[in-house]
Amino acid sequence: MAFNGTWKLDRNENYEKFMGKKGINVVKRKLPAHDNLKLRITQGNKFTVKESSTFPTIEIIFELGVTFNYSLPDGTEISGAWALEGDKLVGKFKRLDNGNALNTVREITGGEMVQVSYFPKTKIIT
């Protein structure tokens, strides 16, 4: 039950660059700097994650390993699943508009939740 609790965004390192690679326009890339994001996670048979911020509040309920569709606060539609890998909560998703992969890893380190989102490298087979 390591993820149970309320977690506040402390910093968002390289997030604007990440959003740019995702294709998000400049105005929307600037918004997270003023977002005041909080995550409330309840872990049981299912996970409930309530994302509240200056912008839309979203609640997501999911089961580990079960694919679901989800709309990110910027409107990007994704599909994928979360899994526990050791002490990490790992989300592997694909954008519905272009099929690009988007992964997120959450882990508790020193009493803080660390979240890293990234685009996994893919091999192009010709």
N, C-alpha and C positions, 0 to 999 in steps of 0.2 A: 504493500500500500504506500510505497514511497512517494507517489505522485499526488496523493490526496493533499489538498490545501489550496490556498490562494497565493498566486505568484504574480508579482508586479514586474513589468518591463523596466529594467535598470538602464540598459544601453542597447543600441541597435547597430553594432559595428558592421560596416560594409553593406547595410541593408539597401541603401539607395542604389548602389551599384548593382546589387542582386536584382532589384526591381527593374532597373534599366535593361538588364539582360533578359528579363521576363517579358519585356515589351511594354511596360507600363509608362505612360506619359510623364513628363517632368512634374506637372502639378501634383499628380497622385503619388509620385515618388517622394515629394517633400512632406506629405501629410503625416507619415509615421513618426517624424521627429517631434510632433506635437500630440501624439496619439494617447498617451497615458494608459497603455494597454494593461489589463489585468486578466489573468487566467484563473478560473476556479475549476479545479479538477476533483471529481469524485470517482474513485476507482472501486469497482465491485465486479459483478459478473459482466457488466458493461461499463465503459467509461463515459462519463458525462463531462464535457468541457464547455464552460461558459466563457466566452471571450467578450469582455466589456471594455469599452474605450470611449473616447470623445466621439467616435463615429459609430456605426451600427454595432449593436450587441447581438452576438450569435451564440446559439447553443447547439452543440453537436453531441449526439449519442451514438456510440459505436461499440462493436465487439472486436476484440483483437483477431486479426487474420481474416475478417470479413470485409469484402469490398463494398464501398458506399460512395455516393456522389456528394459533393460538397461545393459550396460557393465561397471563395475567399472574400474578405472584406472589399477588395478592389473589383469584385465582380467576376474574377476568373473562375470558371467551372472546372473542377478536377474530379477524378475518380481514382480510388486506391484503397489502401488499408494500412492500419497501424499494427505493429507487432512489438512484443518485448524481446529484445536481444540482450541478454544479460541484465544489466541495470539500466539499459537505455530503452526509451520508447522511440521506435523508428517508424516513420511514415513514408511509404513509397506510393507516389501518385503520378498520374498523367493528366496533362491538360486536355480537356475535351475538344478545344478548338483547333489544336495543332498537333496533339499527340506527344508533345515534349514532356520528358520526365521531370519531376520536382520531388526532392526528398527532404525530409525534416527529421532531425534527431533531437530528442529532449532527454536530458539527464540531470540528476540532482548531484551537485558538487558543492561541498562546503555549506550546505543548507540553502543553496540557491539553485534555481532551475536555469540550466544553460540550454538554449535552443539554437541550433544551427540549421539553416535551410540552404540547399545547394542544388545545382543541376548536375546529375551524375554524368560522367563522361561516357560517351557511347562510341562504339566502333562502327565505322562506315564500311560495309562490305561491298566491294565492287565486282 
